[in-house]
Amino acid sequence: MNPTPAFSLADVSFRYPEAVALDGLHLSIPPGECLAVLGANGSGKSTLLRVLAGLCFPERGEVAFFGNPLTEQTLQREAFARHFRRRVGVIFQNPDVQLFNATVFDEIAFGPLQMEWPKAEIVERVHAALADFGIEALKDRPPHRLSGGEKKRVALASVLVLDPDVLLLDEPTAALDPQSQGHVIDFLFGCLGKKTVITTTHSLEVAQEIADRCLVLENGRTAAVGPAAEILQDTALLERTHLVHVHRHRHPSGAVHSHPHRHY
């Protein structure tokens, strides 16, 4: 028997005043899967993540979390909202939008405090999270004075301290230097098989490293969905959806021709 999906979407559509973001999306994400959501800017990736996070709600269609309707009404019920927020962790593309405490220690302790955990357990969990992400030396620093890579690690620690079952990550390696990107990819690799991970990304390298399956969005619709190994080898699909580009290339012989470049 197949397990109840972590998330299921049926005919989900969402419109901003200026454009349609999602258009008739059907999707089922089993627990423990790592799904990479690929697409060009404006394809609907971030909106899909916001819908899964319960931060916005479709104008048409249904979303369920482990079989329970995920709606504005159900999230107004304290018991369900607490259960959902405890199990689902969200990392935004720009960590500045979720870092607001005076110190890194306070930032990581904020979630457990909202869950009303015992003080001794909070202190223990925070110190463990600081160690896991190698940011012990930052614990008394104001988050807004950290580098981009440091902020990303603090944001991850502030979510992972709650040990959520599901991670929603919006462009987790965007605007990071190569070393910081490597730290994030290593972290995601460690989540494989242990957590349900849905990550939006432009990076085919990230998808290749961590994804079990890829969903390619184009103008809010499913352009393709399938095993990562198959999707990432479909050059025609990747070119059509602007995930790879064609440009001229000069060889040492002097010959010039055009072909797709992935730039991993």
C-alpha positions in Angstrom: 0.0 0.0 0.0 1.3 3.4 -1.0 1.8 5.8 2.0 -0.3 8.9 2.3 1.4 11.7 0.3 3.2 14.4 2.3 1.5 16.9 -0.1 -1.1 16.4 -2.8 -2.4 19.1 -5.2 -5.4 18.7 -7.4 -6.1 21.3 -10.1 -4.4 24.0 -8.2 -4.5 27.5 -9.7 -3.3 30.8 -8.3 -3.4 34.3 -9.8 -1.6 37.5 -8.9 -3.3 40.8 -10.1 -0.8 41.0 -13.0 -0.5 37.3 -14.0 -1.4 33.7 -13.5 1.3 32.0 -11.3 -0.1 28.4 -11.1 -2.5 26.9 -13.7 -4.3 23.6 -13.0 -1.4 22.0 -11.2 -1.7 18.3 -10.2 1.1 16.9 -8.0 1.7 14.2 -5.4 4.8 14.2 -3.2 5.4 11.0 -1.2 7.0 11.3 2.3 10.8 11.0 2.2 11.1 12.2 -1.4 13.5 15.0 -2.5 11.7 16.9 -5.2 13.5 19.7 -7.2 11.2 22.2 -8.7 12.8 23.7 -11.8 11.8 26.6 -14.1 12.7 30.0 -15.4 11.9 33.2 -13.5 8.1 33.6 -13.5 7.4 29.9 -14.0 5.6 29.6 -10.6 8.3 27.9 -8.5 8.2 30.3 -5.5 4.4 30.5 -5.6 4.1 26.7 -5.4 6.4 26.7 -2.4 4.3 29.4 -0.7 1.1 27.3 -1.3 2.8 24.3 0.2 3.9 26.4 3.2 0.3 27.6 3.8 1.4 31.2 3.1 -1.1 31.7 0.3 -4.1 29.7 -0.9 -5.2 28.7 -4.3 -8.2 30.3 -5.9 -9.1 26.9 -7.4 -8.2 23.4 -6.5 -7.3 21.5 -3.4 -4.1 21.1 -1.3 -3.7 18.4 1.3 -0.9 17.8 3.9 -0.7 14.1 4.8 -4.4 13.7 3.8 -5.6 16.8 5.7 -6.9 19.8 3.8 -4.5 22.7 3.9 -6.7 25.7 3.8 -7.0 29.1 5.4 -9.7 27.7 7.6 -7.8 24.7 8.8 -4.7 26.9 9.6 -6.9 29.1 11.8 -7.4 26.1 14.1 -4.7 26.3 16.7 -4.1 22.6 17.0 -3.7 22.0 13.3 -1.6 25.2 12.8 0.8 24.2 15.6 1.1 20.6 14.2 1.7 21.9 10.7 4.3 24.6 11.6 6.1 22.1 13.8 6.4 19.6 11.0 7.1 21.9 8.0 10.2 24.1 7.9 10.5 26.9 5.3 13.8 28.5 4.2 13.3 31.6 2.0 15.6 32.6 -0.8 16.6 35.8 1.1 17.4 34.9 4.7 17.0 38.6 5.7 13.2 38.1 5.6 13.2 35.5 8.3 16.0 36.8 10.6 14.8 39.4 13.0 16.2 38.6 16.5 18.9 40.5 18.3 21.4 37.6 18.3 22.0 34.3 16.5 21.3 32.4 19.7 17.9 34.2 20.1 17.1 33.6 16.4 17.6 29.8 16.8 15.7 29.7 20.1 12.7 31.6 18.7 10.9 28.6 17.2 11.3 26.4 20.3 10.1 29.2 22.5 6.9 29.5 20.4 6.4 25.8 20.9 6.7 26.3 24.7 9.5 23.7 25.1 11.2 23.5 28.6 14.0 26.0 28.9 16.7 23.4 29.5 15.7 21.5 26.3 15.7 24.8 24.3 19.2 25.6 25.4 20.4 22.1 24.6 18.8 22.1 21.2 20.1 25.5 20.3 23.7 24.6 21.2 23.4 21.4 19.1 22.1 23.4 16.1 25.0 25.9 16.5 27.4 23.0 16.4 25.7 21.2 13.5 26.1 24.2 11.3 29.5 25.3 12.5 28.3 28.7 13.8 29.1 28.5 17.5 31.3 31.6 17.2 28.4 33.6 15.8 25.9 32.9 18.7 26.2 36.4 20.2 26.4 38.3 16.8 23.4 40.2 15.3 22.2 38.2 12.3 21.9 41.4 10.1 25.7 41.9 10.4 26.6 38.4 9.1 27.7 37.5 5.5 25.2 35.9 3.1 26.5 32.4 3.7 26.4 32.9 7.5 22.9 34.2 7.3 21.8 31.2 5.3 23.3 28.8 7.8 21.6 30.6 10.7 18.3 30.5 8.8 18.8 26.7 8.3 19.7 26.2 12.0 16.6 28.2 13.1 14.4 25.9 11.2 16.2 22.6 11.7 16.3 23.1 15.5 12.6 22.0 15.5 13.5 18.9 13.5 10.7 19.2 11.0 9.6 16.3 8.8 9.3 18.5 5.7 11.7 21.1 4.3 10.6 23.7 1.8 13.6 25.6 0.4 13.4 28.5 -2.1 16.7 28.7 -4.1 18.8 27.6 -1.2 22.2 28.2 -2.9 21.3 31.5 -4.6 23.8 34.3 -4.2 26.2 32.2 -2.1 29.9 31.7 -2.8 31.0 28.3 -3.9 32.1 27.2 -0.4 28.8 28.2 1.1 26.9 26.5 -1.7 28.9 23.3 -0.9 27.8 23.5 2.8 24.2 23.8 1.8 24.4 20.9 -0.7 26.2 18.8 1.9 23.4 19.5 4.3 20.7 18.6 1.8 22.5 15.4 0.9 22.4 14.5 4.6 18.6 14.9 4.6 18.1 12.3 1.8 15.8 9.5 2.9 15.2 11.2 6.3 13.0 14.1 5.4 10.7 15.2 2.7 12.6 18.0 0.8 11.0 20.3 -1.8 13.5 22.8 -3.2 13.1 25.3 -6.0 16.2 26.0 -7.9 17.7 27.3 -11.2 20.7 25.1 -10.5 20.8 21.8 -12.4 23.9 20.9 -10.4 21.8 21.1 -7.1 19.1 19.0 -8.7 21.5 16.5 -10.0 23.2 16.1 -6.6 20.1 15.8 -4.4 16.8 15.2 -6.3 15.0 11.9 -6.6 12.5 13.5 -8.9 12.2 16.8 -10.8 9.2 18.9 -11.6 9.7 21.4 -14.4 7.2 24.4 -14.4 6.5 26.6 -17.4 4.0 29.5 -17.1 2.5 27.9 -14.0 1.9 24.5 -15.7 3.7 21.2 -15.5 6.1 21.0 -18.4 7.5 17.7 -17.2 7.8 15.6 -14.1 9.8 12.4 -13.6 13.0 10.9 -12.3 15.8 13.4 -12.0 18.2 11.3 -14.1 15.7 11.4 -17.0 14.6 15.0 -16.7 18.2 16.3 -16.5 19.2 14.5 -19.7 16.3 15.9 -21.7 18.2 18.7 -23.4 15.3 19.7 -25.6 13.0 20.1 -22.6 15.7 22.1 -20.6 16.3 24.3 -23.6 12.6 25.0 -24.2 12.0 25.9 -20.6 15.1 28.1 -20.5 17.1 26.0 -18.0 20.0 25.7 -20.4 21.0 28.1 -23.1 22.6 27.9 -26.5 25.5 30.1 -27.4 28.4 30.2 -29.8 31.6 28.4 -28.8 35.0 28.6 -30.4 37.3 25.5 -30.4 41.1 25.7 -30.5 41.0 24.7 -34.2 39.1 27.9 -34.9 35.8 26.2 -35.6 32.8 28.0 -34.2 29.4 26.3 -33.6 26.4 26.6 -31.2 25.2 24.0 -28.7 23.5 24.0 -25.4 25.5 24.8 -22.2 24.5 23.7 -18.8 27.2 25.5 -16.8 27.2 23.1 -13.8 
